[in-house]
Amino acid sequence: ELLKIRPGDTAALREVGREALLAAQDAVLQEIVTAPTPERFGEAAAAPMPFVPVHGTDLLPARPLDAVRAGSAADVRVLAGSNAEECLIMMVGAEEAITDDLVEAGLDAFLAPAGGSGRQAAQVYRERLGDAPPHEVHGAAITDRMFRVPHYRLADAQAAHNPDLWVYEFAWRSSRPGYGSGHF
């Protein structure tokens, strides 16, 4: 929409310059962060990433998790996992800007559709993490939402069709301050 390209026009997309594509990506990300409406952004509203797979197309007709639940991968051996602190590395440089109020507001935005409370969820994380600063609580919550819970859901869906399944958590911590057992 921002690039004025019709859906499916891959030739026009290939012609877009790098700067224009990055500017559009930034604009989409800002809109998702400031107005995360599921009606406009679907699943991306819950995970502030400017580009996510789009289902309901010939290439990807169903949500991947729904397809796995229906047995689409019944003959596939699966290894699913994540790093213990996937999103902690994304907090580097923003430690001072992340407050308890921000953590609770972020959790409220995510949990409100299901009737959840950001304050209650943040308290659970604080109890689990001890005296961790707000940015670590925020990183843990985002790690769960974007990585840990989805890979467990995938494993649960697959286990119903194929027991040839393994789940892991990579917990080695980087020696670089603030990185933890991060995404990369």
Protein Blocks (a to p, Z undefined) as FASTA:
>chain_A
ZZopaehilmlmmmpcfklmmmmmmmmmmmmmmmccfklnmmmlmmccfbdcdehifklm
bafklmmmnopmmmpccdddddfklmlmmmgoplmmpcfklmmmmmmmmmmmnopafklm
mmmmmmmnomacfklmmmmmmmmmmmmmmmmmmmmmmmmmomcbcddddfbdcfbehklp
afZZ
